[in-house]
């Protein structure tokens, strides 16, 4: 059985997660065997997600700039495909919107 790598946006986390022993572990994309261009794109996607949060004021946690969710989701699909292409047969890549 191949390991599972999932692309998912979570506040203040890397966008890549590996399923190990039934538990998802957050994985730094720099540690994956992928191109620097993909690593940069994954980090930008993560930064876009985090930019909508203002963590210094819990009463206004979503006080950052509004995120265009349709564009963000489309970019997630594109990145998941790119990730699948680069990791090849080594991982099963998942991405849910």
C-alpha positions in Angstrom: 0.0 0.0 0.0 1.4 3.4 -1.0 1.6 6.2 1.5 -1.0 9.0 1.3 -0.1 12.6 0.8 -2.9 15.1 1.1 -3.1 18.8 0.0 -5.2 20.7 2.5 -5.3 24.3 3.8 -5.1 24.8 7.6 -4.3 28.0 9.3 -0.6 28.2 10.2 0.2 24.8 8.8 2.0 23.5 5.8 -0.4 22.6 3.0 0.9 19.0 2.7 0.0 16.2 5.0 1.1 12.6 5.1 -1.0 9.8 6.5 1.1 7.7 8.8 -0.3 5.0 11.0 -3.8 6.4 10.7 -2.7 9.9 11.7 -2.1 12.8 9.4 1.3 14.5 10.0 1.9 18.0 8.7 4.9 17.8 6.2 7.0 20.8 5.1 6.9 20.8 1.3 10.6 21.5 1.3 11.2 18.0 2.6 9.3 16.4 -0.3 11.0 15.1 -3.4 9.4 17.8 -5.6 10.7 20.7 -7.6 11.5 24.1 -6.1 8.8 25.6 -8.3 6.2 23.4 -6.8 7.5 24.1 -3.3 7.2 27.8 -3.9 3.7 27.5 -5.3 2.5 25.4 -2.3 3.9 27.9 0.1 2.2 30.8 -1.8 -1.1 28.9 -1.6 -0.6 28.4 2.1 0.2 32.1 2.6 -2.9 33.1 0.7 -5.0 31.0 3.1 -3.2 32.4 6.2 -3.6 36.0 4.9 -7.3 36.0 5.7 -6.6 35.5 9.4 -5.7 38.2 12.0 -4.5 36.0 14.8 -3.5 38.9 17.1 -7.2 39.7 17.6 -9.3 36.5 18.3 -12.5 38.5 18.2 -11.8 39.3 14.5 -9.9 36.1 13.4 -11.1 36.5 9.8 -10.3 40.2 9.7 -7.8 39.9 6.9 -8.5 40.5 3.3 -11.3 38.4 1.8 -10.1 35.4 -0.1 -11.5 34.6 -3.5 -12.6 31.0 -2.6 -13.3 30.0 -6.2 -9.8 31.0 -7.3 -8.3 29.4 -4.2 -10.0 26.1 -4.8 -9.0 26.1 -8.5 -5.4 26.7 -7.5 -5.7 23.8 -5.0 -6.9 21.5 -7.8 -4.0 22.7 -10.0 -1.5 22.2 -7.3 -2.8 18.7 -6.4 -2.4 17.7 -10.1 1.1 19.1 -10.2 1.9 17.3 -6.9 0.6 14.0 -8.3 2.7 14.5 -11.4 5.9 15.0 -9.4 5.6 12.3 -6.8 4.5 9.8 -9.4 3.8 6.3 -8.1 5.4 7.0 -4.7 2.3 8.4 -3.0 -1.4 8.5 -3.5 -2.3 12.2 -3.6 -5.6 13.4 -2.2 -7.2 16.8 -2.3 -10.7 17.7 -1.2 -12.1 21.2 -1.4 
